[in-house]
Amino acid sequence: MTPGWRLSIVAALLLATSFPAHAATIQITMDNLVIAPADASAKVGDTIEWINKDVFAHTATARTGDWDISLPGKQSGILILKKAGTVEYFCRFHPNMRATLTVQP
């Protein structure tokens, strides 16, 4: 093996480990006062997109206080997940609207 060949392998390995895999976007809808899916899973770095299909406003409010996304009628909002854990969330305007998001590392 030549030194240049070894350097190419090391560079390829560094590139492969330096950039994380492409993050996913998980869509969660709010329609007819229901959050669907009520139980969702994601990974740190993924984006959650809440889509409010109702004509009135909703929120996605974490019980932990980590986030509170306002969702005007017929609008959407996003959140990029920063930490792992299971978070229960709800709509501040309609507390019967509840869901759980499990975020894996």
Residue pairs with C-beta under 8 A, 6 or more apart in sequence:
20 45
23 43
23 45
23 46
23 47
23 80
24 42
24 43
24 46
24 47
25 46
25 47
25 48
25 49
26 40
26 42
26 46
26 47
26 48
26 49
27 49
27 50
27 51
28 35
28 36
28 37
28 40
28 48
28 49
28 50
28 51
28 60
28 99
29 35
29 36
29 50
29 51
29 52
29 53
30 36
30 50
30 51
30 52
30 53
30 54
30 58
30 71
30 91
30 97
31 53
31 54
32 53
32 54
33 54
33 94
33 96
33 97
34 97
35 91
35 97
35 98
35 99
37 99
38 98
38 99
38 100
39 99
39 100
39 102
40 48
40 99
40 100
40 101
40 102
41 101
41 102
41 103
41 104
42 48
42 81
42 101
42 102
42 103
42 104
43 81
43 103
43 104
43 105
44 81
44 82
44 83
44 84
44 103
44 104
44 105
45 80
45 81
46 80
46 81
46 103
47 78
47 79
47 80
47 81
48 60
48 78
48 79
48 81
48 101
49 76
49 77
49 78
50 58
50 60
50 69
50 71
50 76
50 77
50 78
50 79
51 76
52 58
52 71
52 72
52 73
52 74
52 75
52 76
52 77
53 74
54 73
54 74
55 73
55 74
56 73
56 93
57 70
57 71
57 72
57 73
57 93
58 71
58 91
58 93
58 94
58 97
59 68
59 69
59 70
59 71
59 90
59 91
59 92
59 93
60 67
60 68
60 69
60 71
60 77
60 79
60 89
60 91
61 67
61 68
61 69
61 89
61 90
61 91
61 92
62 68
62 87
62 88
62 89
63 87
63 88
63 89
63 90
64 85
64 87
66 83
66 87
67 79
67 89
68 92
69 77
69 78
69 79
70 77
71 77
81 103
83 103
84 103
84 104
84 105
85 102
85 103
86 100
86 101
86 102
86 103
87 100
87 101
87 102
87 103
88 98
88 99
88 100
89 98
89 99
89 100
89 101
90 97
90 98
90 99
91 97
